[in-house]
Every structure is written in structure tokens, then in C-alpha cells.
Amino acid sequence: AQLAATVRSTKSGHFDKVIASINTIIQNLKDEEAADIEKRDECKDQYLEIESTVKDLSWKVKKNEAKIDKLEKLIAEHQDEKLKTIEEIESVSAQMKAMTKQRKQENEAFLNAKSDDQAAIKLLEAAKEALTAYYKKNKIEMGEIQGSVKLLQKPFAVSEDQAPDATFSDKGSRKNESKGVVGLMTMLIEDLQDEIKNEIKEEAETQLEYEAEMKAAKKLKEELIEKKVNLEETIAKREEDKSDEHADMSKNMGE
């Protein structure tokens, strides 16, 4: 009986160890399963996070591309506007040069005409003075001399087409003709003097008009130059923005 009890106790002890070992293995399996579940959930969370990050980065890259495309279009538009502005500056400069050249030619023509008129006046005055002196010296009466067109309507003894005789041999017979010649000279001198006055007035008006047009042209040119500078600064800023956007896109694509 004692031996049987001993055998039973021995068998029971072995079973207890086996059962304990089995329980340990079962617990380990449960622990590993729990760890696997935890790892799976962690991986799932990481995957979802990565997927979300990739989508976000992809959206950012598309946004980078869209902004770069927009910047390139803006830069191209500004470049075209800059070229157009440069052409306008060159056109205004050419107009200013042409205006100055024309004004110089007009002024030279005015000075030449004025000089010619003054020379003609001087010559006529000398001729008139000499003729008047001759008549006075020879006591030829001419009456009042007036520079009037009416005075010369019938200046000739024979006909309107026949010029007065320039000879002075007959002191008394050519009184009317002498008066007509001196009157003609007086009229021509007055006409030339009036012509000079009109030319001076026209020259002054033309000069004022030229100065006003030149002032407007200079202002326009300054505005165009300022516009060109602003466009260059804007283009440089857009280029800088595009470079920064490329760098940001490269970073997003790398991530």
C-alpha cells in the first residue's frame, strides 16, 4: 500500500510538472499572441500614418508644381511686357531725336530767312536813302511817301505792266514815277519788317510747342524706364520664388 502510494505520488508529481510546463507554454503563446496583436496594431498605425504622410506630401508636390507653373507663366508675361516696354523706350527716344532734329532745322531755316530779310531791308533802305538824297539834291518834289498798297495801284504813267524808267536825266518829268519807286521801296521794307515779326512770333510758338512735346516725351520715357526697372525687380523676385518652390518640391519628393 505504501509502495502504491509512493508510485501514485511520483506519477502525480510528474504530471504536475508537465501541466505546469504546458501552462507556461500556453501563457507564452498568449503573451506572444498579444505581442503580435500589439505589433500588428502598431504596424497598422504606422502604415496608416505613412499612407497619410505620402498623400500629404503628394498633395504638396502637386501644389509645388502648380505654383511653379504659375510662376513660370507670370515670368514669361513679365518678360514680354519688359520687351514691349524696351521697344516703347526706344520709340520715344527716336521720336525725341527726330523732334530735336526737326526743331534744329526749323530754327536754322528761321535764322536764314531772318538774315535774308534783314539783308534785304538793309539794301532797300540804302537804295531808298540814296534815291531820296538824289531827288532832294536835284530838288525833285515827290510829295508825301507812304508805304501803302493803294499808292502803288497806279504807279506808272503808261501801264501797270511797264516798269518806271530808272534814268534821272529829266528832273521834273518823272515826279510820279519817283514817288512810286520810293513808295514801293517803303512798302517792301515794311512788308519785310512785318515778315520778320511774324517769323519771330512763329518761331517762338514753335519753340514753345517743341518744349511742351519734349517735356511730355521725357516724362513718358522716365515712366517707361521706371516701369522697366520695376518689371526687372518683379521678374527677379518671381525667379527667386520659383527657385524656393523647386527646393521645397525636391524636399517633399525626397521625403
C-alpha positions in Angstrom: 0.0 0.0 0.0 2.9 2.3 0.9 4.6 1.5 -2.4 1.4 2.1 -4.3 1.0 5.5 -2.6 4.6 6.3 -3.5 4.1 5.4 -7.1 0.9 7.4 -7.3 2.7 10.4 -5.7 5.5 10.1 -8.2 3.2 10.0 -11.1 1.2 12.9 -9.8 4.4 14.9 -9.4 5.5 14.3 -13.0 2.0 15.3 -14.2 2.1 18.4 -12.2 5.5 19.4 -13.8 4.1 18.6 -17.3 0.9 20.5 -16.6 3.0 23.4 -15.3 5.2 23.3 -18.3 2.2 23.2 -20.6 0.6 26.1 -18.8 3.9 28.0 -19.2 3.9 27.3 -22.9 0.3 28.3 -23.2 1.0 31.6 -21.3 4.0 32.2 -23.6 1.8 31.7 -26.6 -0.8 34.0 -25.2 1.9 36.6 -24.5 3.3 36.2 -28.0 -0.1 36.5 -29.5 -0.8 39.6 -27.5 2.6 41.0 -28.6 1.9 40.1 -32.2 -1.5 41.8 -32.0 0.1 44.8 -30.4 2.9 44.8 -33.1 0.2 44.3 -35.8 -1.8 47.3 -34.5 1.4 49.3 -34.3 2.4 48.4 -37.8 -1.1 49.2 -39.0 -1.0 52.6 -37.3 2.4 53.2 -38.8 1.2 52.2 -42.2 -1.8 54.5 -41.9 0.4 57.3 -40.8 2.9 56.7 -43.7 0.0 56.5 -46.1 -1.4 59.7 -44.8 2.0 61.3 -44.9 2.6 60.2 -48.5 -0.8 61.5 -49.6 0.0 64.8 -47.8 3.5 65.0 -49.5 2.0 64.1 -52.9 -0.5 66.9 -52.5 2.3 69.3 -51.5 4.3 68.2 -54.6 1.3 68.8 -56.8 0.9 72.2 -55.1 4.6 72.9 -55.7 4.2 72.0 -59.4 1.1 74.2 -59.8 2.8 77.2 -58.2 6.0 76.7 -60.3 3.9 76.5 -63.4 2.0 79.7 -62.4 5.3 81.5 -61.6 6.8 80.5 -65.0 3.7 81.9 -66.7 4.0 85.1 -64.7 7.7 85.4 -65.5 7.0 84.9 -69.2 4.3 87.6 -69.2 6.6 90.0 -67.4 9.4 89.2 -69.8 7.1 90.0 -72.8 6.0 93.2 -71.1 9.6 94.1 -70.4 10.5 93.7 -74.1 7.5 95.7 -75.1 8.5 98.5 -72.7 12.0 98.5 -74.0 10.6 98.9 -77.6 8.5 101.8 -76.3 11.5 103.4 -74.7 13.5 103.1 -78.0 10.5 104.5 -79.9 10.2 107.5 -77.6 13.9 108.1 -77.8 13.8 108.0 -81.6 10.8 110.5 -81.6 12.7 112.8 -79.3 15.7 112.6 -81.5 13.6 113.3 -84.6 11.8 116.2 -82.9 15.1 117.8 -81.9 16.5 117.4 -85.4 13.4 118.9 -86.9 13.4 121.8 -84.4 17.1 122.5 -85.3 16.3 122.5 -89.0 13.3 124.8 -88.4 15.4 127.2 -86.3 18.2 127.2 -88.9 15.6 128.0 -91.6 14.2 130.8 -89.4 17.6 132.3 -88.8 18.5 132.1 -92.5 15.2 133.7 -93.5 15.5 136.4 -90.9 19.1 137.1 -92.0 18.0 137.3 -95.7 15.1 139.6 -94.8 17.4 141.8 -92.7 19.9 142.0 -95.5 17.1 142.9 -98.0 15.9 145.6 -95.7 19.3 147.0 -95.3 19.8 147.0 -99.1 16.4 148.6 -99.7 16.9 151.2 -97.0 20.3 152.1 -98.5 18.7 152.3 -102.0 15.8 154.4 -100.7 18.1 156.7 -98.8 20.3 157.1 -101.9 17.3 157.7 -104.2 15.7 160.2 -101.8 19.0 162.0 -101.4 19.3 162.3 -105.2 15.8 163.7 -105.5 16.4 166.2 -102.7 19.8 167.2 -104.2 18.2 167.8 -107.6 15.1 169.4 -106.0 12.7 166.9 -107.4 9.4 167.0 -105.4 7.9 163.7 -104.5 5.2 164.7 -102.1 4.4 162.5 -99.1 5.7 159.0 -99.3 3.6 156.3 -97.8 4.1 152.6 -97.8 0.6 151.8 -98.9 -0.7 149.4 -101.5 -3.2 152.0 -102.7 -0.3 154.2 -103.5 1.0 151.7 -105.9 -2.2 150.7 -107.6 -1.4 153.1 -110.5 2.3 153.9 -110.1 3.2 154.0 -113.8 2.4 156.6 -116.4 2.0 154.2 -119.3 0.6 150.9 -117.9 0.7 148.5 -115.0 3.0 146.2 -116.9 5.6 148.8 -117.7 8.2 149.5 -115.0 9.2 153.1 -114.2 12.1 154.5 -116.0 15.2 154.3 -113.8 17.0 157.2 -115.5 17.2 160.5 -113.7 18.0 162.9 -116.6 14.6 164.6 -116.5 14.3 166.1 -113.1 10.7 167.1 -113.3 9.0 164.8 -115.7 9.2 161.7 -113.6 7.9 163.0 -110.3 5.1 160.4 -110.1 7.4 157.6 -111.1 10.0 158.7 -108.5 7.3 158.8 -105.8 6.1 155.4 -106.9 9.6 153.8 -106.7 10.3 155.3 -103.3 6.8 154.2 -102.1 7.5 150.7 -103.5 10.7 150.5 -101.5 9.0 151.8 -98.4 6.3 149.2 -98.8 8.8 146.4 -99.4 10.7 147.4 -96.3 7.6 147.4 -94.2 6.5 144.1 -95.6 9.9 142.6 -94.8 9.8 144.0 -91.3 6.3 142.6 -90.8 7.5 139.3 -92.2 10.4 139.2 -89.7 7.9 140.0 -86.8 5.7 137.1 -88.0 8.6 134.8 -88.4 9.8 135.6 -84.8 6.3 135.0 -83.5 6.0 131.7 -85.3 9.5 130.7 -84.2 8.6 131.5 -80.5 5.3 129.5 -80.8 7.1 126.6 -82.5 9.7 126.6 -79.8 7.1 126.6 -77.0 5.3 123.7 -78.7 8.5 121.8 -79.1 9.4 122.3 -75.5 6.0 121.1 -74.4 6.2 118.0 -76.6 9.7 117.3 -75.4 8.7 117.7 -71.8 5.9 115.2 -72.3 8.2 112.8 -74.2 10.8 113.0 -71.4 8.2 112.3 -68.8 6.9 109.3 -70.7 10.4 108.0 -71.2 11.1 108.3 -67.4 7.9 106.5 -66.6 8.8 103.7 -69.1 12.3 103.4 -67.6 10.8 103.2 -64.1 8.3 100.5 -65.4 11.2 98.5 -66.9 13.1 98.6 -63.6 10.0 97.5 -61.7 9.5 94.7 -64.1 13.1 93.6 -63.7 12.7 93.6 -59.9 9.4 91.6 -60.2 11.0 89.1 -62.5 13.9 88.6 -60.2 11.5 88.1 -57.2 9.4 85.6 -59.2 12.6 83.7 -60.2 13.6 83.6 -56.5 10.1 82.3 -55.6 10.4 79.7 -58.3 13.8 78.5 -57.1 12.5 78.3 -53.5 9.5 76.3 -54.7 11.7 73.9 -56.6 13.8 73.4 -53.4 10.6 72.7 -51.4 9.3 70.3 -54.0 12.6 68.4 -54.0 12.4 68.1 -50.2 8.8 66.8 -50.4 9.7 64.3 -53.1 12.7 63.2 -51.1 10.5 62.6 -48.0 
